Amino acid sequence: MKNGLSRRGLLGAGLAAGAAGSLPLAAPGAPQQSASQQSARGGGTGPDIRGDMPWQEGAADAPMAADRRAGYIYFTAAEAAFIEAAVARLIPADELGGGAVEAAVPFFIDRQLDGEYGHATRWYMQGPWAPPLKTQGYQSRMTPAEVYRAAISAIDQLVGARHGGVPFAKLPPDQQDAVLKGLESNEITIEGVDTKVFFTLLLQNTIEGYFSDPVYGGNKDMIGWKLIGFPGARYDQSPFVEQHGKPYPLPPVGITGRPGWTPRDQDGQPKEVGTKTHV
């Protein structure tokens, strides 16, 4: 360029002008600060965060762990039998490892339905109630807990009427699969509940319970994580970032640690959340 100003120089000048224009103006009579002093102190208006980082280890809110009381809290005995049978067909145990029942998925779903999720505490649950579009999310006027309760009862009544009073949980596996496929496709209809909505919830919650952190009640013994080789909540994966094509050598770690080194109370539960992970 004839005037000697390159594109790089023009951009640099523009950035410098923008930075200078963003500096705060001093009040009349206030001592003047250099640009470097203002920059080092966050522009002269924010807190000085030089030195230590402005956060403290272990100061974040701990996750809300699942209620560890024995047995089911929300499910009745009949509902629990249905759920145990259904999730066992959705994620069955095989030669690769335990399935949904072994991973305590029914326990996970029970605790979720008994809590904020099941009662849709933080959801918008008012009308209008027009038929939902495929692009929309959950649109039922019923909470997830209500959907489960109404659907399980109606399905067991329908199955019993077709199979001489035998409930879903007592059907042979192939017949259970047929019922689940009918729910998924909406070929089986019941009064008061969209069966596809129920099946979608059931499948989603089963997957969540199988792969979520064990602190929430499912993924017992980290069955789901071991199946896919997921390392869990380890905070530092840098030694393995470039280990392409090699199996991950360490066992998974949950939010509360892992069996073998996490301190446990007399009931076998972690004594505290946030124990530092080592190996």
N, C-alpha and C positions, 0 to 999 in steps of 0.2 A: 504494500500500500504506500502511496506517495507521501502521505502525511506521517508515516512512521509508526502509526498506531495499529498493532496487530489485533486480530480477533481475540487472541488469548489475553492481551493487555486490556482490551475493551471489557471483556467479561470480568477480569480481575478488578478493574476500576468500578464496575457496577456493583460487584459484591461488597467492595470496601465502602461504597457510598451507602448501600443498604444497611450495612452493619453500623455505620456511624449514625444513620437516621434512626436506628432502633434504640440507641442509648437514651436513658431517661434524662429529662431536663432537671437541673438542680434548682431548688427553691431559692428565691432572692436572699442573698446574704449567707447561703450555705457554703461550706468549703467545697472547692472543686476537686473532683477525682479524675485521674487519668483514665483513658479508655481501658488500659490493662488492669487497673485497679477495679473498675466497674465489671469488666468481664470476669475477673477472678472471683468476684462476689455475686455472681449471678445477675449482673446488670445493675447492682446497687439497690435492688428492691426486695430480693428474696433472701432466705437464710443462707448463712455461710456453711457450705457443705464440704469444705476442704478437709482433708484428712480421712477419718473413718467414714464408711458408708452410712447413709441416714436410715438404716434399718438394723434390727436386732434379731439374731438367730432365735427361733422358737417363739417369736412374739406374735405370729399370725394365729388366727383362730383355728383351733383343732377341728377336724371333721366330726360331724355328728355320727358316732358309731351306732350300729344297730343294737336294739334292745336284746341282751344276751340271755334273757330268761328262757328256760327250757320250754319247748312246745310252741304251738301256734298261738298268736294273739288275736289276729283278725279272722282267720279261717275257722270254720266249723270242721268237725271230723269228716263229714261228707265232702266238703269243699277241698280240704287238704288231700283227701284220697284222689279226687279228680285231678288236682294240680300235680301231685306226685306222678300220677300215671301219664298225664299229658306231656310234662316236660321231659319225662324219660323217653318218650317217642320223638320229641323235637331234637334233643341232644342225648342220644343213647350212649351207654358205656360200650367200649369196644377194645380191641387189642392195643389201641394207642393210649388209652387211659380212661378215667372215670367220666361219667356223663353228668347231666344236670342234677340228678338226684344226689350223686356222690359229692357234687360241688355245693350242696346245700342251697340250690336255687329256690326250692319251695319256701325255705326259711327266709331267703332274701325277699321274695315277692310278698310274703306275709307281712314282713316288717315295713316294706314300702307302702303297701295298701293301708297299713295302720297309721302311717305318718302323713306328712304334708302332701306328698305326691298322690297318695290314694284318695285324699279328700280334696285334691285340686285347690289347696289353700291359696296358692299364688297365681292361679289361672283366672282369666276372664270367663265366667260361667253364666253370663246372661245372654238373652236373645239378641238378634233374631235367630230362629232355628231353621233356616232354609237348608235344603239338601246341600252338602258340601261339594266343592269342586275337587278334582284330583290334585290340584296344586295347593290346596289348603291343608292345614294340619288338623289336629284333633278338634272336632266340632260337636261332639255329643253333649247333650244337656246333662248327662249323667257323669258323675265323677268316676275315675278308674275303679275305685273300690265298689261303687254301685254297679258298674258294668260287670265286674267279676261275679258279684253275688247273684245278680239277676241271670246272667248267662249260664253259669254253672248249674243253677237250679233248673232252668228251662231245658238245658241240654240233657241233663240226667233224666228228666221226665220224658223227653222225646226218645232217648235211647232205651229207657225202660219199657216204653210202650212198644218199641219195635223188637225188643229182645227178651220178652217175657219177664220184665221187672228187673233185669240185670243192669246196674249202673255202668257208666263209662269206665270206671276204674277196674271193673271186673271183666271187661271184654278182652278177648284175645288181642295180641298186638296188631295183627293185620286189620281187625275191625276197628280198633282205636285209630289206626292210620287213616282208614276210610272216613271216619267221623271228622278228624282234623282237616283232611283235604276238603270235605264238604263245607266246613266252617270257613276255610280260607277262600273258597270259590263262591261262597254265598249260596251254594246249592242246597245247603241245609238252612232253613229259616226257623226262627223261634219268635215268640211273642215278646215285644217290648225292647229287644236288643238287636242291633245289626250284628250278625255273626262275624262278618268280616272285620268290623271294628274290634270285636272281642279277640278274634284270632290275631290281629295285628298287634294288639296290646300284649297278648300272651307271648307271642314270639319275641317281641321287642324286650319285654321284661325278662324272658328266659336268657336271651343273649347277654343282657346287662348283668344279670346275676352270675352268669358263668365267667364273664371277663372283668367285672369290676373289682376294685380293691377289696380284699377280704374284710376290711373294717366295716363294710356295709352289710355283712352277713352272708354273702355268697362267695363263690370262688374258693371254697374251702381247701386248705392246704395248697392254694394257688394252682389248682388243677388246670384251669383254663390257661394261665400264663405259661405253665410248663409245657402244655400241649403245643403252643405256638412259639416257644422260646422267647417270650417277652421278659425283659429284665426287671420290670416293675418300677418302683419309685426310687431307684438309685439316683443320687443327685449328680454324679459325675460319670459320664460315659466316654470321656476323652481318650482313655487308653485303647478303646476298641473302635474308634471312628474309622480308622483306615485298615481294620482287620477284615478285608473283604473276603467273602467265601469261607470264613472260618466260623465254627459254631461258638456261640457265646458261652464262656466257661464257668460263669458264676450262677448260683441259684437266684431266683427272683426274690425281691424284697418288697414288702408292702409298706403302707404308711406307718404301721406300728412295728415294722421290722419283719423278722421271719423266725420260724421255729429253729431253735438251736443256739441262739444267742440273745434273743430278746427276753428281758426279765418278765416272769409271769407270776400272777397271783395264784391263790389256792384253787381258783376255778379254772386255771389255765389261760386266763386272759392277760393281755399286755398290761403292765402296771402303769404305763404312761404312753401317750402319743408323742412322736417326735424323737424317739431314740435315734441317736446317730448311727448311720450304717457304716460298717467296715467291710467285712467279707462274709 
